[in-house]
């Protein structure tokens, strides 16, 4: 009798769901762990609990069918502008976009603000946006004291690398590096100050290269001024002789890469053009990371969103697995946050479930010119800290006939 009771209790315990969510039957792509095959992903207590074939659905409270879909780490968009809400008519205000309304519907669980704030206004950015967002928001700190506020980053006298270092040390949990952008003067003061801060804090510098002249040029930047691990964004912009007259890809870009400089797409409203991207692809010069340069001037133009930008990489011939790598594990490494961008057991459960639609599509560049494609990404499901935050077609939701509405509707409470 005692043995029978013990067996009954053991069976009862084993029948209890041990996972909060099971994503079942998808093609898992986890570049860090060299996984690209059909597997299941289980989540418990906000973390990845298991990645394995054929996990029993009975072990999960909630099951999402991902058959025919790709299951990836939560995407990292490492070039956005999300310092919204200040009332200023600039990127530190009206031209920025709040993160949550656009991140999750694109499979993005981490956004990296690219220098919208500097050391003087970063505390406001943090309390106003970073600490209130459900999206994980990290930041490159602008070397200009007030970032992209009116006249902020263009003032050489308002660059203080020591203050930038101080604010970074005080906010090391969210500041991942330093940003230089749009500098309209000659010389290298902006780059020098940012690199000084980067050396002191062991963080990378992202450069949106501004004015160029005989001295201040892309060759000197990539071969002398930037360090291995620093990031050149807008690599397909064509504004700094990335493409030489006649349409040939500038070999200095490859030489910079050999030195360890990294290249970010940073699409934006006017930093991605087909006559630049196509010569680059012909030379097999792909970006190290895919990013949107999200702001009010890009979301309704050629850029649109992360899914659209990733789809352009498919149109240019990159395989699905490579595009996912450029949007997950590569950016995690570049910003030195290797706890992100993977599906390690024990990692925080940030997950994207993506469909690759087949058809006839058109993709626009910064000039509004169309390029055809036959595939595009669509975000079906996004999980942040183990919680479903976007579910396009309800693949993780119960059927309405099986749902217990309780007191949600008065008719069911009577």
C-alpha positions as CSV (number, residue, x, y, z in Angstrom):
1,X,0.0,0.0,0.0
2,X,2.8,2.5,0.9
3,X,4.5,1.7,-2.4
4,X,1.3,2.3,-4.3
5,X,0.8,5.7,-2.6
6,X,4.4,6.7,-3.4
7,X,4.0,5.8,-7.1
8,X,0.7,7.7,-7.2
9,X,2.3,10.8,-5.7
10,X,5.3,10.6,-8.0
11,X,3.1,10.4,-11.1
12,X,1.0,13.3,-9.9
13,X,4.1,15.5,-9.4
14,X,5.5,14.5,-12.7
15,X,2.3,15.4,-14.5
16,X,2.5,19.0,-13.3
17,X,3.7,21.5,-15.9
18,X,7.3,22.5,-15.3
19,X,7.5,25.1,-18.1
20,X,5.5,28.3,-18.4
21,X,5.8,28.4,-22.2
22,X,6.9,25.9,-24.8
23,X,7.6,27.0,-28.3
24,X,7.1,23.8,-30.3
25,X,8.3,22.6,-33.6
26,X,10.2,25.6,-35.0
27,X,13.5,25.9,-36.8
28,X,15.7,27.2,-34.0
29,X,18.6,29.5,-35.2
30,X,21.0,30.3,-32.4
31,X,24.2,31.5,-33.9
32,X,26.2,31.6,-30.7
33,X,25.6,27.9,-30.1
34,X,25.8,26.8,-33.8
35,X,22.2,25.6,-33.8
36,X,20.1,25.7,-37.0
37,X,17.6,22.8,-36.9
38,X,14.1,21.8,-35.7
39,X,14.0,22.0,-31.9
40,X,11.7,23.1,-29.1
41,X,12.4,26.0,-26.7
42,X,11.0,25.9,-23.2
43,X,10.7,28.8,-20.8
44,X,10.3,28.9,-17.0
45,X,10.5,31.7,-14.5
46,X,11.5,34.2,-17.2
47,X,14.5,32.2,-18.4
48,X,15.4,29.7,-21.1
49,X,14.8,26.3,-19.4
50,X,15.5,23.9,-22.3
51,X,16.4,23.8,-25.9
52,X,15.9,20.2,-27.2
53,X,14.0,18.1,-29.7
54,X,10.5,16.8,-28.9
55,X,9.8,18.4,-25.5
56,X,6.5,17.0,-24.2
57,X,3.7,19.6,-24.5
58,X,2.2,18.2,-21.4
59,X,5.1,19.7,-19.4
60,X,4.1,23.3,-20.3
61,X,1.3,25.5,-19.1
62,X,1.2,27.2,-22.5
63,X,2.3,25.9,-25.9
64,X,3.0,28.0,-29.1
65,X,3.1,26.1,-32.3
66,X,6.1,27.4,-34.4
67,X,5.8,24.8,-37.2
68,X,7.2,26.4,-40.4
69,X,8.7,29.3,-38.4
70,X,12.1,30.4,-37.3
71,X,12.8,30.6,-33.5
72,X,15.6,33.0,-32.7
73,X,17.1,35.0,-29.8
74,X,15.3,38.3,-29.3
75,X,16.6,40.7,-31.9
76,X,19.0,43.5,-31.0
77,X,18.6,46.8,-32.9
78,X,21.8,48.5,-32.2
79,X,21.2,51.9,-33.8
80,X,18.0,53.7,-32.7
81,X,16.9,57.1,-31.4
82,X,14.4,56.7,-28.6
83,X,14.9,59.8,-26.4
84,X,11.4,61.0,-26.9
85,X,9.1,63.2,-24.8
86,X,11.2,66.2,-24.1
87,X,9.2,68.6,-26.3
88,X,12.3,69.7,-28.2
89,X,12.1,69.8,-32.0
90,X,15.1,67.5,-32.4
91,X,16.2,63.9,-32.0
92,X,16.3,64.6,-28.3
93,X,12.5,65.0,-28.4
94,X,10.0,65.0,-31.3
95,X,12.1,63.2,-33.8
96,X,12.8,60.2,-31.5
97,X,10.4,57.2,-31.2
98,X,9.3,55.6,-28.0
99,X,10.7,52.0,-28.0
100,X,7.8,49.8,-26.9
101,X,5.3,50.5,-29.7
102,X,7.6,49.4,-32.5
103,X,10.2,47.0,-30.9
104,X,8.1,43.9,-30.0
105,X,6.1,43.9,-33.2
106,X,9.4,43.5,-34.9
107,X,10.9,40.7,-32.7
108,X,13.2,43.3,-31.1
109,X,13.8,42.9,-27.4
110,X,16.9,45.1,-27.1
111,X,17.4,48.5,-28.6
112,X,20.6,50.5,-28.4
113,X,20.2,54.3,-28.6
114,X,22.9,55.7,-30.8
115,X,24.1,58.9,-29.1
116,X,20.8,60.8,-28.8
117,X,21.9,62.0,-25.3
118,X,25.2,63.1,-23.9
119,X,26.6,63.2,-20.4
120,X,24.6,66.3,-19.4
121,X,21.1,65.0,-20.4
122,X,21.6,61.3,-20.1
123,X,20.1,61.2,-16.5
124,X,16.9,62.7,-18.0
125,X,16.9,60.2,-20.9
126,X,17.3,57.3,-18.4
127,X,14.5,58.3,-16.1
128,X,12.2,59.4,-19.0
129,X,12.6,56.4,-21.3
130,X,15.2,53.7,-20.4
131,X,13.8,52.9,-16.9
132,X,10.2,53.0,-18.0
133,X,10.4,50.9,-21.2
134,X,9.5,47.2,-21.3
135,X,12.1,47.0,-24.1
136,X,15.6,46.6,-22.9
137,X,17.2,50.0,-23.8
138,X,20.9,50.4,-23.8
139,X,22.9,53.4,-25.1
140,X,25.9,54.8,-26.8
141,X,26.6,58.1,-25.0
142,X,27.2,61.0,-27.4
143,X,30.5,62.7,-26.8
144,X,28.7,66.0,-27.1
145,X,27.3,67.0,-23.7
146,X,23.7,67.3,-24.8
147,X,23.8,64.7,-27.6
148,X,21.5,65.4,-30.5
149,X,19.8,68.4,-29.0
150,X,19.8,71.6,-31.1
151,X,23.4,72.6,-31.7
152,X,24.5,70.0,-29.2
153,X,27.0,67.7,-30.9
154,X,28.3,70.4,-33.2
155,X,30.0,72.4,-30.5
156,X,33.7,71.5,-29.9
157,X,33.7,73.4,-26.6
158,X,30.9,71.2,-25.3
159,X,32.9,67.9,-25.5
160,X,34.2,66.7,-22.2
161,X,35.5,63.2,-22.3
162,X,36.1,63.2,-18.5
163,X,32.4,63.9,-17.8
164,X,31.4,61.3,-20.4
165,X,33.6,58.8,-18.5
166,X,32.1,59.8,-15.2
167,X,28.5,59.4,-16.4
168,X,29.4,56.1,-18.0
169,X,30.8,54.7,-14.8
170,X,27.7,55.8,-13.0
171,X,25.5,54.1,-15.5
172,X,27.7,51.1,-16.6
173,X,24.6,48.8,-16.6
174,X,23.1,50.6,-19.6
175,X,25.9,52.7,-21.4
176,X,27.7,50.4,-23.8
177,X,29.9,52.9,-25.6
178,X,30.3,56.3,-27.2
179,X,28.9,58.0,-30.3
180,X,30.3,60.6,-32.6
181,X,27.9,62.0,-35.2
182,X,27.4,64.8,-37.8
183,X,30.5,66.7,-36.7
184,X,30.6,69.6,-39.2
185,X,34.2,70.9,-38.5
186,X,37.6,69.9,-39.8
187,X,40.2,68.0,-37.6
188,X,39.6,65.0,-35.4
189,X,38.6,66.5,-32.1
190,X,35.3,64.6,-31.9
191,X,37.0,61.2,-32.7
192,X,39.8,61.9,-30.3
193,X,37.5,62.7,-27.4
194,X,35.3,59.7,-28.0
195,X,38.3,57.3,-28.3
196,X,39.7,58.8,-25.0
197,X,36.5,57.9,-23.3
198,X,36.4,54.5,-24.9
199,X,40.0,53.7,-23.8
200,X,39.2,54.8,-20.2
201,X,36.1,52.7,-20.0
202,X,37.1,49.8,-22.4
203,X,34.0,50.5,-24.6
204,X,33.6,50.9,-28.3
205,X,33.0,54.0,-30.3
206,X,30.3,54.3,-32.9
207,X,31.0,56.8,-35.7
208,X,28.5,58.5,-37.9
209,X,31.1,60.3,-39.9
210,X,30.4,64.0,-40.5
211,X,32.3,66.5,-42.6
212,X,35.1,65.1,-44.8
213,X,37.9,67.0,-46.5
214,X,41.5,66.3,-47.6
215,X,42.6,65.7,-44.0
216,X,39.5,64.3,-42.5
217,X,38.6,61.4,-44.7
218,X,37.4,57.8,-44.6
219,X,40.8,56.4,-45.2
220,X,42.4,58.1,-42.2
221,X,39.4,57.3,-40.0
222,X,39.4,53.6,-40.8
223,X,43.1,53.0,-40.9
224,X,44.4,55.3,-38.2
225,X,41.8,56.9,-35.9
226,X,39.5,54.0,-35.1
227,X,40.5,51.0,-32.9
228,X,39.6,47.4,-33.4
229,X,36.1,46.9,-32.2
230,X,35.0,50.5,-33.0
231,X,32.0,50.7,-35.3
232,X,31.5,52.5,-38.5
233,X,27.7,53.0,-39.0
234,X,25.8,53.8,-42.2
235,X,28.2,51.6,-44.1
236,X,26.0,51.7,-47.3
237,X,25.3,55.4,-47.2
238,X,27.7,56.4,-50.0
239,X,28.2,59.8,-48.5
240,X,31.9,59.4,-47.5
241,X,33.3,57.7,-50.6
242,X,32.3,54.2,-49.5
243,X,31.8,53.8,-53.3
244,X,34.4,55.4,-55.6
245,X,33.6,57.4,-58.7
246,X,32.6,54.8,-61.4
247,X,30.8,52.6,-58.9
248,X,33.7,50.5,-57.5
249,X,33.6,49.6,-53.8
250,X,36.3,51.5,-52.0
251,X,39.0,49.0,-50.9
252,X,39.7,51.1,-47.8
253,X,36.5,49.6,-46.4
254,X,38.0,46.1,-46.6
255,X,41.3,47.4,-45.2
256,X,39.5,48.9,-42.2
257,X,37.8,45.5,-41.6
258,X,41.1,43.8,-41.6
259,X,42.2,46.1,-38.9
260,X,39.2,45.1,-36.8
261,X,36.8,48.0,-37.5
262,X,33.2,46.8,-37.5
263,X,30.5,48.0,-39.9
264,X,26.9,48.6,-39.0
265,X,24.1,49.1,-41.5
266,X,22.2,51.9,-39.8
267,X,19.6,52.3,-42.5
268,X,17.9,55.5,-41.4
269,X,16.0,57.9,-43.6
270,X,19.0,58.7,-45.9
271,X,21.8,56.2,-45.2
272,X,21.1,53.2,-47.4
273,X,21.1,53.2,-51.2
274,X,21.0,50.4,-53.7
275,X,23.9,51.8,-55.9
276,X,26.1,51.5,-52.7
277,X,24.8,48.2,-51.3
278,X,25.0,46.3,-54.6
279,X,28.7,47.0,-55.3
280,X,29.4,46.1,-51.6
281,X,27.7,42.8,-52.0
282,X,29.5,42.1,-55.2
283,X,32.7,42.5,-53.2
284,X,31.2,40.3,-50.5
285,X,31.3,43.2,-48.1
286,X,28.4,42.5,-45.8
287,X,27.6,44.6,-42.7
288,X,28.6,43.1,-39.3
289,X,25.3,44.2,-37.9
290,X,21.9,45.0,-39.2
291,X,20.2,48.0,-37.6
292,X,17.5,50.5,-38.4
293,X,18.6,54.0,-37.3
294,X,15.0,54.3,-36.1
295,X,13.6,57.8,-35.8
296,X,10.5,59.7,-37.0
297,X,12.2,60.5,-40.3
298,X,12.8,56.8,-41.2
299,X,9.8,54.8,-39.9
300,X,7.5,56.0,-42.7
301,X,10.2,56.2,-45.4
302,X,12.4,53.5,-47.0
303,X,13.5,52.1,-43.7
304,X,10.2,51.3,-42.0
305,X,11.3,48.8,-39.3
306,X,13.6,46.0,-38.4
307,X,11.7,43.4,-40.3
308,X,12.0,45.5,-43.5
309,X,15.7,46.1,-43.1
310,X,16.4,42.4,-42.4
311,X,14.3,41.6,-45.5
312,X,16.6,43.8,-47.6
313,X,19.5,41.6,-46.6
314,X,17.6,38.6,-47.9
315,X,16.9,40.5,-51.2
316,X,20.7,41.1,-51.5
317,X,21.4,37.4,-51.2
318,X,22.2,36.7,-47.6
319,X,20.9,33.4,-46.2
320,X,18.3,33.5,-43.4
321,X,20.8,32.2,-40.8
322,X,23.3,35.0,-41.6
323,X,20.7,37.7,-41.4
324,X,19.7,36.4,-38.0
325,X,23.3,36.3,-36.8
326,X,23.8,40.0,-37.8
327,X,20.7,40.8,-35.8
328,X,21.4,38.8,-32.6
329,X,24.8,37.4,-31.7
330,X,26.9,39.9,-33.6
331,X,25.5,43.0,-32.0
332,X,25.6,41.3,-28.6
333,X,29.3,40.8,-29.0
334,X,29.9,44.3,-30.4
335,X,28.3,46.0,-27.4
336,X,30.0,43.5,-25.0
337,X,26.7,42.1,-23.7
338,X,27.2,38.4,-24.5
339,X,24.5,37.5,-22.1
340,X,22.2,38.7,-24.9
341,X,21.6,37.5,-28.4
342,X,21.5,33.7,-27.6
343,X,19.3,30.9,-26.3
344,X,21.6,29.6,-23.6
345,X,19.8,27.6,-21.0
346,X,19.6,30.0,-18.0
347,X,19.6,33.1,-20.2
348,X,16.8,35.6,-19.8
349,X,14.1,34.4,-22.1
350,X,14.1,37.0,-24.9
351,X,12.8,35.2,-28.0
352,X,11.6,36.1,-31.5
353,X,9.6,33.8,-33.7
354,X,9.8,34.8,-37.3
355,X,8.1,33.8,-40.6
356,X,9.8,34.1,-43.9
357,X,7.1,34.9,-46.4
358,X,7.5,34.0,-50.0
359,X,6.1,36.2,-52.8
360,X,6.9,39.3,-54.8
361,X,7.9,42.2,-52.7
362,X,9.5,45.6,-53.2
363,X,12.0,47.3,-50.9
364,X,12.8,51.0,-50.9
365,X,16.2,52.8,-50.3
366,X,16.8,56.2,-48.9
367,X,15.9,57.8,-52.2
368,X,12.6,55.9,-52.5
369,X,13.9,53.6,-55.3
370,X,12.5,50.1,-55.4
371,X,14.4,46.8,-55.5
372,X,12.6,43.5,-55.9
373,X,12.7,40.6,-53.5
374,X,11.0,37.2,-53.1
375,X,11.2,36.8,-49.3
376,X,10.5,39.0,-46.3
377,X,10.6,38.5,-42.5
378,X,7.4,38.9,-40.4
379,X,7.5,38.8,-36.6
380,X,4.9,36.3,-35.4
381,X,5.7,36.1,-31.7
382,X,8.0,38.0,-29.3
383,X,8.9,37.0,-25.8
384,X,10.5,39.4,-23.3
385,X,11.7,38.0,-20.0
386,X,9.5,35.0,-20.6
387,X,6.4,37.0,-21.2
388,X,4.6,37.0,-24.6
389,X,4.6,40.7,-25.6
390,X,3.6,40.3,-29.2
391,X,1.5,37.6,-30.9
392,X,0.5,38.4,-34.4
393,X,-1.7,35.5,-35.1
394,X,-2.3,34.2,-31.6
395,X,0.0,31.1,-31.9
396,X,0.6,31.2,-28.1
397,X,-3.0,32.1,-27.2
398,X,-5.9,29.7,-26.2
399,X,-8.9,29.4,-28.5
400,X,-11.6,31.7,-27.4
401,X,-14.0,28.8,-26.9
402,X,-11.5,27.4,-24.3
403,X,-10.7,30.6,-22.6
404,X,-12.1,31.3,-19.1
405,X,-13.2,35.0,-19.2
406,X,-14.1,35.1,-15.6
407,X,-15.0,38.6,-14.5
408,X,-13.6,40.1,-17.7
409,X,-17.1,40.4,-19.1
410,X,-20.1,41.0,-16.9
411,X,-22.2,38.4,-18.5
412,X,-19.8,35.7,-17.3
413,X,-19.8,37.0,-13.8
414,X,-23.6,36.7,-13.3
